[in-house]
Amino acid sequence: MVTLKFVWDQFSYHNDESDDLSGQLVEQYEGETIEEACDNAAACYDWDDGEVYNPNAKSELFETSRDLQTISIDVDGKWKEVKPETYEYYGEAEQRAMGI
């Protein structure tokens, strides 16, 4: 079993920038292979953006987004950043999951 940890910066964008929120989203996904764990993560492209939803905003929310920062693999209980090929595979898997 392979466990990957994905770290994203996440943001909300409002008409008035003072209403914007940001944060970090950390999620773990498992699979029999690195590719399967990436596929499982990619299938969740429509993530829960509740942490950057501002219920007190005075202006209209027009977008939430996230920006992938790192993918790490659990190696004997320690997180090690994956190789560039894994980022590339994940990006392609996410596009497939979104039907692009």
N, C-alpha and C positions, 0 to 999 in steps of 0.2 A: 504494500500500500504506500502511495506517495501523498504527502501533504504539502500543499503550496500555500503561502501567505501572500495576499495581494494588498498593497497599500496604495490608496488613492487620496489625493487632495480633492475635496468636494466644495462646491460653491453654489450660492443662489444669487441671481441677478435681478434687481428691481429697477424700476424707473428712477428711483432715488437711491443712489449708491449707499447712503447711510443705513438703508434697510437690509443691505446684503449681509449674508452670513457665510462663513467658511468653516471647514473642519477637516478632519482626517477620517477616512473610512478604512477599516482593517477587517478583512474577511479571509477565512481559510476554506480551501476546497480540497477534496480527496479524490483519488482515482487509482486504478491499477498501474497507470503510467503517468508521466508528466503530461502527455498529450490529453489523456482523459481528464485529469484534474483541470487543465486549461479549458477543455470543452465544457466542463461543469461550471467553471467560473464564467465563461463566455455566455452561457445560457441565461445568466442572471444579469444581463446588460441593463435591464430595467430595474435598477436597484432602489432600495428604500432611501429616499432623499429627505426623510423626516428630520434629520439632524440639522439640515440647512434650511428648513422651512421656517420662516419667521412669522408667527401668528400675530405679532404686534406691528407688522410693517404698515406704514401709512401709504405706500405706493404699491403699484401692481407688480407682481412677480411675473417675469417673462421667461425665465429659464433657470434650470438647475443643471449643473454639469459636474463631471468628475474627470480627473487627470491622473492616470496611472503613474505612480512614482517608482515602486519596486515590486518585484516578484521574488520571493525567497522560497527555498526548499528546506524542509526539516531533514537534517542529516545528523542522526544520532542525538537528537534533542537540541541541536543548535541550528539557527537559521542562517543559511548561506544564500547569497544572491545567485539567481540562475544565470545561465549563459544567454547572450543576445538572441540566439536562435529561439529560445523559449518565448521571449517578448514578441518576436516576429510571428511565431505560431499562434500565440494568444490573440494578437491583433487580427490575424486571418480568421481564427475561430469565432471571434466576436462579430466580424463582418458576416460570416456565414450564418450565425445565430440571428442576426438582424435582417437577414435576407438581402444583403447588399452584394 
